[in-house]
Amino acid sequence: MSLNLTRIIYEKADGVAWITLNNPERYNALEKEMRAELKAALEDAWRDSSVKAVVIRGSGKAFSAGGDIRAMLEWTPNVAMEELKELGIAFVIERIIREMPKPVIAMVHGYCLGGGFELAMSCDIVVASEDARFGSPEIGIGLIPGGGGTQMLPRHAGEKKAKELIFTGDQITAREAAELGLVNRVVPPDKLEEAVGEILEKLKSKSPVALAAAKEAVNASLELGLTQGIRYEAQLFSRLFSTEDQKEGARAFLEKRRPQWTGR
């Protein structure tokens, strides 16, 4: 599928879809055009059976410094609500990244603020360089997070820390973000791509259908009560016994060889 993209760079290689936010002059602000292109690229990666994992990263000096504040000067409540719908960052997070049956990795350097922070939090795995800075600065312009930040941050960092960060708009370092459970790994800037590559190799060596079920189960744990969640996990676990990958994985284990996954 051919995509007409000007705000992001979209590449696919060796089973990985690489999405690069590419408006470095504005620190990859999540303006409407960029959100539309991000949505289109993610949907393409979802449909493409050759894609086993997705990486989102930023060009220049930032992952993304957040929303398009210039455009917000003209917004009314109705306009804001329309912006948050199909092309809003909340839509991209809720309807695409979280539901996509493939792992999505945020590869973060520099500023990761506002909508950029929400985008990173929505990803399944976050790898950050030591120079990364995270925060929800919306309070400083008379707003609150609008892309799920008030819902995701407490789930990661706990109620009290989430309130502190949202109420003050303070930024935190990559190390602090890791201590709060917001980041999986922190590495020197020159090791960032290597660290992401190591995770990608591990993910690509796993069954795509098992990874999809694992993501679905963990996501459900945040929505369901414990008893319901355990029952839902059992359903997903049992369903995998109908797949070719489960049989191949068991045979490969017994025969002491690497499995050949088909994704079926």
C-alpha positions as CSV (number, residue, x, y, z in Angstrom):
1,M,0.0,0.0,0.0
2,S,1.3,3.4,-1.0
3,L,1.0,6.2,1.6
4,N,1.4,9.9,0.8
5,L,3.3,11.0,3.9
6,T,5.0,14.3,4.6
7,R,5.0,14.5,8.4
8,I,6.4,11.1,9.2
9,I,8.8,8.6,7.7
10,Y,7.4,5.1,7.3
11,E,9.7,2.2,6.6
12,K,9.3,-1.6,6.8
13,A,12.3,-3.9,7.0
14,D,12.9,-7.4,8.4
15,G,9.4,-7.8,9.9
16,V,9.5,-4.3,11.6
17,A,7.5,-1.2,10.8
18,W,9.5,1.9,11.7
19,I,7.4,5.1,12.2
20,T,9.5,8.3,12.6
21,L,7.7,11.5,13.6
22,N,9.4,13.9,11.3
23,N,8.8,17.6,12.0
24,P,12.0,18.3,13.9
25,E,11.7,22.1,13.6
26,R,8.7,21.9,15.9
27,Y,10.0,19.1,18.0
28,N,7.6,16.7,16.3
29,A,4.5,18.5,17.6
30,L,1.4,16.3,17.1
31,E,-0.4,18.5,14.7
32,K,-3.4,17.3,12.8
33,E,-1.5,16.2,9.7
34,M,1.0,14.3,11.7
35,R,-1.8,12.5,13.7
36,A,-3.5,11.6,10.4
37,E,-0.3,10.1,9.0
38,L,0.5,8.3,12.2
39,K,-2.9,6.7,12.1
40,A,-2.5,5.7,8.5
41,A,0.9,4.1,9.1
42,L,-0.2,2.2,12.2
43,E,-3.3,0.9,10.3
44,D,-1.0,-0.3,7.5
45,A,1.3,-2.0,9.9
46,W,-1.7,-3.7,11.5
47,R,-2.9,-5.1,8.1
48,D,0.5,-6.2,6.9
49,S,1.1,-9.8,7.9
50,S,4.8,-9.5,7.3
51,V,5.1,-6.9,10.1
52,K,5.8,-8.5,13.5
53,A,6.4,-5.4,15.5
54,V,6.2,-1.6,15.3
55,V,8.6,1.1,16.5
56,I,7.7,4.7,17.0
57,R,10.5,7.2,17.3
58,G,11.1,10.9,16.6
59,S,13.6,12.8,14.4
60,G,15.8,15.7,15.5
61,K,16.1,16.5,19.2
62,A,12.8,15.1,20.5
63,F,10.5,12.1,20.5
64,S,7.5,14.6,20.6
65,A,7.1,17.7,22.6
66,G,3.3,17.4,22.5
67,G,0.3,19.0,21.0
68,D,-0.1,21.8,18.4
69,I,-0.4,24.8,20.8
70,R,-0.7,27.3,17.9
71,A,-3.8,25.6,16.6
72,M,-5.3,25.4,20.1
73,L,-5.5,29.2,20.2
74,E,-8.5,29.0,17.8
75,W,-10.2,26.0,19.5
76,T,-13.7,26.1,21.1
77,P,-15.0,23.2,23.3
78,N,-16.8,21.7,20.2
79,V,-13.6,22.0,18.1
80,A,-11.6,20.4,20.9
81,M,-14.0,17.5,21.1
82,E,-13.9,17.0,17.3
83,E,-10.1,17.1,17.4
84,L,-10.0,14.3,20.0
85,K,-12.2,12.0,17.9
86,E,-11.0,10.1,14.9
87,L,-7.7,12.0,14.4
88,G,-7.1,12.7,18.1
89,I,-4.1,11.2,19.9
90,A,-6.6,9.5,22.3
91,F,-8.2,7.7,19.3
92,V,-4.8,6.6,18.0
93,I,-3.9,5.3,21.4
94,E,-7.2,3.6,22.4
95,R,-8.4,2.3,19.0
96,I,-5.1,1.4,17.3
97,I,-2.0,1.0,19.4
98,R,-3.7,-0.7,22.3
99,E,-5.9,-3.0,20.1
100,M,-3.2,-3.8,17.5
101,P,-2.3,-7.5,17.9
102,K,1.4,-6.7,17.5
103,P,3.9,-5.2,20.0
104,V,4.5,-1.5,19.6
105,I,7.7,0.0,21.0
106,A,8.4,3.6,21.8
107,M,12.0,4.6,21.1
108,V,12.4,7.8,23.1
109,H,15.0,10.5,23.1
110,G,14.9,14.1,24.0
111,Y,11.6,15.7,24.9
112,C,8.6,13.4,25.4
113,L,5.9,15.7,26.7
114,G,2.2,16.2,26.6
115,G,0.7,14.2,23.8
116,G,4.1,12.7,23.1
117,F,4.2,11.4,26.6
118,E,0.7,9.9,26.2
119,L,1.8,8.3,22.9
120,A,4.8,6.7,24.6
121,M,2.7,5.5,27.6
122,S,0.3,3.8,25.2
123,C,3.0,1.7,23.7
124,D,3.7,-1.8,24.9
125,I,7.4,-1.3,25.6
126,V,9.3,2.0,26.1
127,V,13.1,2.2,25.6
128,A,14.6,5.6,26.4
129,S,18.0,7.3,26.1
130,E,19.5,8.9,29.1
131,D,18.7,12.4,27.7
132,A,15.0,11.8,27.5
133,R,12.6,14.0,29.5
134,F,9.0,13.1,30.3
135,G,6.2,15.2,31.5
136,S,2.6,16.5,31.3
137,P,2.9,20.3,31.0
138,E,-0.7,21.0,29.9
139,I,-1.5,22.7,33.3
140,G,0.9,25.5,32.3
141,I,-1.4,26.6,29.4
142,G,-4.6,26.2,31.4
143,L,-5.4,22.6,30.2
144,I,-5.2,19.0,31.4
145,P,-4.0,16.0,29.4
146,G,-6.5,15.2,26.6
147,G,-5.1,12.0,25.1
148,G,-5.5,9.7,28.0
149,G,-2.8,11.0,30.3
150,T,-4.9,11.4,33.4
151,Q,-6.0,7.7,33.0
152,M,-2.7,6.1,32.0
153,L,-0.3,7.9,34.3
154,P,-2.0,6.8,37.6
155,R,-2.0,3.2,36.3
156,H,1.8,3.4,35.8
157,A,3.0,5.7,38.5
158,G,0.2,5.5,41.1
159,E,-2.4,8.2,42.0
160,K,-0.2,10.4,44.2
161,K,2.7,10.7,41.8
162,A,0.4,11.1,38.8
163,K,-1.4,14.0,40.5
164,E,2.0,15.6,41.4
165,L,3.2,15.4,37.8
166,I,-0.1,16.6,36.2
167,F,-0.8,19.3,38.8
168,T,2.8,20.8,38.6
169,G,3.6,20.1,35.0
170,D,7.1,19.1,36.1
171,Q,9.4,17.0,33.9
172,I,11.2,13.9,35.0
173,T,14.3,12.2,33.7
174,A,14.4,8.9,32.0
175,R,15.8,7.2,35.1
176,E,13.0,8.6,37.2
177,A,10.5,7.5,34.6
178,A,12.0,4.0,34.8
179,E,11.7,3.9,38.6
180,L,8.0,4.8,38.2
181,G,7.4,2.0,35.7
182,L,6.9,4.3,32.7
183,V,10.1,3.1,30.9
184,N,11.4,-0.5,30.5
185,R,15.0,0.4,29.7
186,V,17.3,3.4,29.9
187,V,20.5,3.4,27.8
188,P,23.1,5.9,26.6
189,P,22.0,7.8,23.5
190,D,24.4,6.0,21.3
191,K,23.0,2.6,22.4
192,L,19.3,3.4,21.9
193,E,18.9,1.8,18.5
194,E,20.9,-1.2,19.6
195,A,18.8,-1.7,22.7
196,V,15.6,-1.5,20.7
197,G,17.1,-4.0,18.1
198,E,17.8,-6.5,20.9
199,I,14.1,-6.4,22.0
200,L,12.9,-6.7,18.4
201,E,15.0,-9.8,17.8
202,K,13.4,-11.4,20.8
203,L,9.9,-10.4,19.7
204,K,10.4,-11.6,16.2
205,S,11.5,-15.0,17.5
206,K,8.1,-15.6,19.2
207,S,4.7,-16.7,17.8
208,P,2.7,-13.8,16.4
209,V,-0.6,-15.4,17.6
210,A,0.8,-16.0,21.1
211,L,2.1,-12.4,21.3
212,A,-1.3,-11.1,20.2
213,A,-3.0,-13.1,22.9
214,A,-0.5,-12.0,25.5
215,K,-1.1,-8.4,24.7
216,E,-4.9,-8.8,24.8
217,A,-4.7,-10.6,28.1
218,V,-2.5,-8.0,29.8
219,N,-4.6,-5.1,28.4
220,A,-7.7,-6.8,29.8
221,S,-6.1,-6.9,33.2
222,L,-6.5,-3.1,33.4
223,E,-10.2,-3.2,32.6
224,L,-11.5,-6.3,34.4
225,G,-11.7,-7.4,38.0
226,L,-9.2,-10.1,39.0
227,T,-11.7,-13.0,38.8
228,Q,-13.0,-11.9,35.4
229,G,-9.4,-11.4,34.2
230,I,-8.4,-14.9,35.2
231,R,-11.3,-16.3,33.4
232,Y,-10.6,-14.2,30.3
233,E,-7.0,-15.4,30.4
234,A,-8.1,-19.0,30.5
235,Q,-10.2,-18.4,27.4
236,L,-7.3,-17.0,25.5
237,F,-5.0,-19.7,26.7
238,S,-7.4,-22.4,25.6
239,R,-8.0,-20.7,22.2
240,L,-4.3,-21.0,21.4
241,F,-4.6,-24.8,21.3
242,S,-6.5,-24.4,18.0
243,T,-3.5,-22.7,16.4
244,E,-0.7,-24.2,14.2
245,D,1.9,-22.2,16.1
246,Q,1.0,-23.9,19.4
247,K,1.5,-27.3,17.8
248,E,4.7,-26.2,16.1
249,G,6.0,-24.7,19.3
250,A,5.4,-27.9,21.3
251,R,7.0,-30.1,18.6
252,A,10.0,-27.8,18.3
253,F,10.6,-27.8,22.0
254,L,10.5,-31.6,22.1
255,E,12.7,-31.9,19.1
256,K,15.2,-29.4,20.5
257,R,15.0,-27.0,17.4
258,R,13.8,-23.5,16.7
259,P,10.1,-23.3,15.9
260,Q,9.0,-22.1,12.5
261,W,6.1,-19.9,13.2
262,T,3.3,-19.3,10.6
263,G,1.2,-16.9,12.6
264,R,-1.8,-19.2,12.3
